[in-house]
């Protein structure tokens, strides 16, 4: 993969708030994160993405689906379908970022066990070099570490900094 190839960050509000362009000033970066998006929304807007030829796509989604009561299995199936579609449309690589658990005290238990199940399914289906699982780094048994988030769901600057530390070597 060429270091000048475009980087596309695809996902929900957690992706949308990321400092991607600043983190990769020498790359062509598209932040295609949209607040509130579910995996169904992402599937519905794949046609709106620019040409993917040679691009690396960093994909993270799923928490909005789970918080709305969806089971992990269909969410994982859609994430995998999104990955396949991106590759079929010319992306050189799709890095799947494991869905981050939110803080249980603020968001309830639906953001812990279902997230772990979703991530287990993704890790089993995506080649290991293309999975970035930040769970152990950003979360503990109670979900997202309070010091790394802003509201128990979204990351603060330190959370994004840790994400970038793990992502850069993969690119």
Secondary structure as a PSIPRED ss2 file (coil, helix, strand):
# PSIPRED VFORMAT (PSIPRED V4.0)

   1 X C   1.000  0.000  0.000
   2 X C   1.000  0.000  0.000
   3 X C   1.000  0.000  0.000
   4 X C   1.000  0.000  0.000
   5 X C   1.000  0.000  0.000
   6 X C   1.000  0.000  0.000
   7 X E   0.000  0.000  1.000
   8 X E   0.000  0.000  1.000
   9 X E   0.000  0.000  1.000
  10 X E   0.000  0.000  1.000
  11 X E   0.000  0.000  1.000
  12 X C   1.000  0.000  0.000
  13 X H   0.000  1.000  0.000
  14 X H   0.000  1.000  0.000
  15 X H   0.000  1.000  0.000
  16 X H   0.000  1.000  0.000
  17 X C   1.000  0.000  0.000
  18 X C   1.000  0.000  0.000
  19 X C   1.000  0.000  0.000
  20 X H   0.000  1.000  0.000
  21 X H   0.000  1.000  0.000
  22 X H   0.000  1.000  0.000
  23 X H   0.000  1.000  0.000
  24 X C   1.000  0.000  0.000
  25 X C   1.000  0.000  0.000
  26 X C   1.000  0.000  0.000
  27 X C   1.000  0.000  0.000
  28 X C   1.000  0.000  0.000
  29 X E   0.000  0.000  1.000
  30 X E   0.000  0.000  1.000
  31 X E   0.000  0.000  1.000
  32 X E   0.000  0.000  1.000
  33 X E   0.000  0.000  1.000
  34 X C   1.000  0.000  0.000
  35 X C   1.000  0.000  0.000
  36 X C   1.000  0.000  0.000
  37 X C   1.000  0.000  0.000
  38 X C   1.000  0.000  0.000
  39 X H   0.000  1.000  0.000
  40 X H   0.000  1.000  0.000
  41 X H   0.000  1.000  0.000
  42 X H   0.000  1.000  0.000
  43 X H   0.000  1.000  0.000
  44 X H   0.000  1.000  0.000
  45 X C   1.000  0.000  0.000
  46 X H   0.000  1.000  0.000
  47 X H   0.000  1.000  0.000
  48 X H   0.000  1.000  0.000
  49 X C   1.000  0.000  0.000
  50 X C   1.000  0.000  0.000
  51 X C   1.000  0.000  0.000
  52 X C   1.000  0.000  0.000
  53 X C   1.000  0.000  0.000
  54 X C   1.000  0.000  0.000
  55 X C   1.000  0.000  0.000
  56 X E   0.000  0.000  1.000
  57 X E   0.000  0.000  1.000
  58 X E   0.000  0.000  1.000
  59 X E   0.000  0.000  1.000
  60 X E   0.000  0.000  1.000
  61 X C   1.000  0.000  0.000
  62 X C   1.000  0.000  0.000
  63 X H   0.000  1.000  0.000
  64 X H   0.000  1.000  0.000
  65 X H   0.000  1.000  0.000
  66 X H   0.000  1.000  0.000
  67 X H   0.000  1.000  0.000
  68 X C   1.000  0.000  0.000
  69 X C   1.000  0.000  0.000
  70 X C   1.000  0.000  0.000
  71 X C   1.000  0.000  0.000
  72 X H   0.000  1.000  0.000
  73 X H   0.000  1.000  0.000
  74 X H   0.000  1.000  0.000
  75 X H   0.000  1.000  0.000
  76 X H   0.000  1.000  0.000
  77 X H   0.000  1.000  0.000
  78 X H   0.000  1.000  0.000
  79 X H   0.000  1.000  0.000
  80 X H   0.000  1.000  0.000
  81 X H   0.000  1.000  0.000
  82 X H   0.000  1.000  0.000
  83 X H   0.000  1.000  0.000
  84 X H   0.000  1.000  0.000
  85 X H   0.000  1.000  0.000
  86 X H   0.000  1.000  0.000
  87 X H   0.000  1.000  0.000
  88 X H   0.000  1.000  0.000
  89 X C   1.000  0.000  0.000
  90 X C   1.000  0.000  0.000
  91 X C   1.000  0.000  0.000
  92 X C   1.000  0.000  0.000
  93 X E   0.000  0.000  1.000
  94 X E   0.000  0.000  1.000
  95 X E   0.000  0.000  1.000
  96 X E   0.000  0.000  1.000
  97 X E   0.000  0.000  1.000
  98 X C   1.000  0.000  0.000
  99 X C   1.000  0.000  0.000
 100 X C   1.000  0.000  0.000
 101 X C   1.000  0.000  0.000
 102 X C   1.000  0.000  0.000
 103 X C   1.000  0.000  0.000
 104 X H   0.000  1.000  0.000
 105 X H   0.000  1.000  0.000
 106 X H   0.000  1.000  0.000
 107 X H   0.000  1.000  0.000
 108 X C   1.000  0.000  0.000
 109 X H   0.000  1.000  0.000
 110 X H   0.000  1.000  0.000
 111 X H   0.000  1.000  0.000
 112 X C   1.000  0.000  0.000
 113 X H   0.000  1.000  0.000
 114 X H   0.000  1.000  0.000
 115 X H   0.000  1.000  0.000
 116 X H   0.000  1.000  0.000
 117 X H   0.000  1.000  0.000
 118 X H   0.000  1.000  0.000
 119 X H   0.000  1.000  0.000
 120 X H   0.000  1.000  0.000
 121 X H   0.000  1.000  0.000
 122 X H   0.000  1.000  0.000
 123 X H   0.000  1.000  0.000
 124 X H   0.000  1.000  0.000
 125 X H   0.000  1.000  0.000
 126 X C   1.000  0.000  0.000
 127 X C   1.000  0.000  0.000
 128 X H   0.000  1.000  0.000
 129 X H   0.000  1.000  0.000
 130 X H   0.000  1.000  0.000
 131 X E   0.000  0.000  1.000
 132 X E   0.000  0.000  1.000
 133 X C   1.000  0.000  0.000
 134 X C   1.000  0.000  0.000
 135 X H   0.000  1.000  0.000
 136 X H   0.000  1.000  0.000
 137 X H   0.000  1.000  0.000
 138 X H   0.000  1.000  0.000
 139 X E   0.000  0.000  1.000
 140 X E   0.000  0.000  1.000
 141 X C   1.000  0.000  0.000
 142 X C   1.000  0.000  0.000
 143 X E   0.000  0.000  1.000
 144 X E   0.000  0.000  1.000
 145 X C   1.000  0.000  0.000
 146 X H   0.000  1.000  0.000
 147 X H   0.000  1.000  0.000
 148 X H   0.000  1.000  0.000
 149 X E   0.000  0.000  1.000
 150 X C   1.000  0.000  0.000
 151 X C   1.000  0.000  0.000
 152 X C   1.000  0.000  0.000
 153 X C   1.000  0.000  0.000
 154 X C   1.000  0.000  0.000
 155 X E   0.000  0.000  1.000
 156 X C   1.000  0.000  0.000
 157 X H   0.000  1.000  0.000
 158 X H   0.000  1.000  0.000
 159 X H   0.000  1.000  0.000
 160 X H   0.000  1.000  0.000
 161 X H   0.000  1.000  0.000
 162 X H   0.000  1.000  0.000
 163 X H   0.000  1.000  0.000
 164 X H   0.000  1.000  0.000
 165 X H   0.000  1.000  0.000
 166 X H   0.000  1.000  0.000
 167 X H   0.000  1.000  0.000
 168 X H   0.000  1.000  0.000
 169 X C   1.000  0.000  0.000
 170 X C   1.000  0.000  0.000
 171 X C   1.000  0.000  0.000
